[in-house]
Amino acid sequence: MAFDFSGRIVLVTGAASGIGLAIARRFLDAGATVVATDIDEAALQAVQVEASAAERWVARRLDAGSGADIAEGMAWVESRFGTLDALINNAGLARLESIAELSEDAIDLQFNVLLKGPMLAARAAMPMLERSGGAIVNIASIAAVIQAAGHACYSACKAGLVKFTHDLVKEHPKVRSNVILPGFIDTPILRAYGEGEALEQIKRDLAGHIPLRRLGRADDIAGATLYLCSEHAAYVSGAELVVDGGVISTTLENM
Ligand SMILES: NC(=O)c1ccc[n+]([C@@H]2O[C@H](COP(=O)([O-])OP(=O)(O)OC[C@H]3O[C@@H](n4cnc5c(N)ncnc54)[C@H](O)[C@@H]3O)[C@@H](O)[C@H]2O)c1
């Protein structure tokens, strides 16, 4: 599917790594001006883009869990560009803990980045998105709909993000808001499961349980994101797009 986002302004949170970086690169390749934001400024500055596209790549530090940072970042976008065509709420992290182990700090951190931040970013971006007829894509997770050990807080935040997406559609119908539920995608976030050869073994085991027999690639989620922001999805709003190689279907099959 060919995408053309020439002249469009897109803001991606968590754009220095993994899925966010793949999304930001795909938008850049499709002609957009990309405001690539992340809390990890060094990683963001280390991202190399083609010289011919460099003036459309705007890297900015933004803590997606901070209301002050979000407000300041959106005000900057408005003053710099006067508009925004797409907001991609992608920033994330995972702290695997059983409910018995859950610490208040881990709850606050995950809640702030995974749910509060997307809510505040959507609120702050909405006036620009309503004027441009733009789109929001929230990156949730299949954790929102399956039980995964140690994911209680993460899952609850992601389930909240799925629900919030529907409220965005109800209260702001001019902006198409959709949510993607990725499955197991091979990015640095999987280090929450382990390191080195132990992690590689976990990935092989996971792949064996996925109907498509491989982990997802960050670009699998990027393609879905561009589709949802494009004219090909002009009538798609409030969709929950599962991109998981079939994991959810297998889970149901085994129940
Ligand atoms: N990889 C998977 O298997 C998977 C599955 C389902 C959902 N997701 C979701 O996809 C999104 C991207 O994850 P990923 O797999 O690319 O992980 P990743 O670790 O590769 O990238 C996450 C990025 O978010 C950034 N980030 C973390 N906290 C931030 C903050 N407060 N403000 C701004 N940026 C912040 C990190 O610096 C990093 O660059 C996350 O929301 C994650 O929950 C990932």
The ligand as an SDF file (V2000), in Angstrom:
LIG
                    3D

 44 48  0  0  0  0  0  0  0  0999 V2000
    7.5130   -4.7960   21.7160 N   0  0  0  0  0  0  0  0  0  0  0  0
    6.3950   -5.4050   22.0700 C   0  0  0  0  0  0  0  0  0  0  0  0
    6.3220   -6.6460   22.1270 O   0  0  0  0  0  0  0  0  0  0  0  0
    5.1590   -4.5930   22.3560 C   0  0  0  0  0  0  0  0  0  0  0  0
    3.9420   -5.2870   22.4430 C   0  0  0  0  0  0  0  0  0  0  0  0
    2.7880   -4.5800   22.7190 C   0  0  0  0  0  0  0  0  0  0  0  0
    2.8430   -3.2020   22.8840 C   0  0  0  0  0  0  0  0  0  0  0  0
    4.0290   -2.5590   22.8140 N   0  0  0  0  0  0  0  0  0  0  0  0
    4.0230   -1.1100   23.0360 C   0  0  0  0  0  0  0  0  0  0  0  0
    4.6790   -0.4700   21.9640 O   0  0  0  0  0  0  0  0  0  0  0  0
    5.2060    0.7740   22.4240 C   0  0  0  0  0  0  0  0  0  0  0  0
    6.6520    0.8980   21.9800 C   0  0  0  0  0  0  0  0  0  0  0  0
    7.4050   -0.1080   22.6240 O   0  0  0  0  0  0  0  0  0  0  0  0
    8.6990   -0.7730   21.9700 P   0  0  0  0  0  0  0  0  0  0  0  0
    8.4460   -2.2140   21.9070 O   0  0  0  0  0  0  0  0  0  0  0  0
    9.0640   -0.0380   20.7420 O   0  0  0  0  0  0  0  0  0  0  0  0
    9.7580   -0.5360   23.1440 O   0  0  0  0  0  0  0  0  0  0  0  0
   11.1750    0.2140   23.1430 P   0  0  0  0  0  0  0  0  0  0  0  0
   11.6880    0.0200   24.5190 O   0  0  0  0  0  0  0  0  0  0  0  0
   11.9950   -0.2290   21.9980 O   0  0  0  0  0  0  0  0  0  0  0  0
   10.7970    1.7320   22.8980 O   0  0  0  0  0  0  0  0  0  0  0  0
   10.0940    2.4870   23.8380 C   0  0  0  0  0  0  0  0  0  0  0  0
   10.5260    3.9370   23.7030 C   0  0  0  0  0  0  0  0  0  0  0  0
    9.7240    4.7070   24.5930 O   0  0  0  0  0  0  0  0  0  0  0  0
   10.5880    5.6210   25.2250 C   0  0  0  0  0  0  0  0  0  0  0  0
   10.0410    6.0830   26.4940 N   0  0  0  0  0  0  0  0  0  0  0  0
    9.9440    5.3970   27.6630 C   0  0  0  0  0  0  0  0  0  0  0  0
    9.4390    6.2070   28.5930 N   0  0  0  0  0  0  0  0  0  0  0  0
    9.2160    7.3980   28.0000 C   0  0  0  0  0  0  0  0  0  0  0  0
    8.6970    8.6310   28.4580 C   0  0  0  0  0  0  0  0  0  0  0  0
    8.3420    8.8290   29.7240 N   0  0  0  0  0  0  0  0  0  0  0  0
    8.5910    9.6390   27.5650 N   0  0  0  0  0  0  0  0  0  0  0  0
    8.9820    9.4850   26.2860 C   0  0  0  0  0  0  0  0  0  0  0  0
    9.5010    8.3460   25.8050 N   0  0  0  0  0  0  0  0  0  0  0  0
    9.5980    7.3210   26.6650 C   0  0  0  0  0  0  0  0  0  0  0  0
   11.8950    4.8730   25.4190 C   0  0  0  0  0  0  0  0  0  0  0  0
   12.9920    5.7600   25.6600 O   0  0  0  0  0  0  0  0  0  0  0  0
   11.9880    4.1460   24.0890 C   0  0  0  0  0  0  0  0  0  0  0  0
   12.6610    4.9300   23.1230 O   0  0  0  0  0  0  0  0  0  0  0  0
    5.0090    0.7990   23.9360 C   0  0  0  0  0  0  0  0  0  0  0  0
    3.8740    1.5450   24.2720 O   0  0  0  0  0  0  0  0  0  0  0  0
    4.7700   -0.6640   24.2710 C   0  0  0  0  0  0  0  0  0  0  0  0
    4.0260   -0.8290   25.4390 O   0  0  0  0  0  0  0  0  0  0  0  0
    5.1930   -3.2210   22.5550 C   0  0  0  0  0  0  0  0  0  0  0  0
  1  2  1  0
  2  3  2  0
  2  4  1  0
  4  5  1  0
  4 44  2  0
  5  6  2  0
  6  7  1  0
  7  8  2  0
  8  9  1  0
  8 44  1  0
  9 10  1  0
  9 42  1  0
 10 11  1  0
 11 12  1  0
 11 40  1  0
 12 13  1  0
 13 14  1  0
 14 15  2  0
 14 16  1  0
 14 17  1  0
 17 18  1  0
 18 19  2  0
 18 20  1  0
 18 21  1  0
 21 22  1  0
 22 23  1  0
 23 24  1  0
 23 38  1  0
 24 25  1  0
 25 26  1  0
 25 36  1  0
 26 27  1  0
 26 35  1  0
 27 28  2  0
 28 29  1  0
 29 30  1  0
 29 35  2  0
 30 31  1  0
 30 32  2  0
 32 33  1  0
 33 34  2  0
 34 35  1  0
 36 37  1  0
 36 38  1  0
 38 39  1  0
 40 41  1  0
 40 42  1  0
 42 43  1  0
M  CHG  2   8   1  16  -1
M  END
$$$$
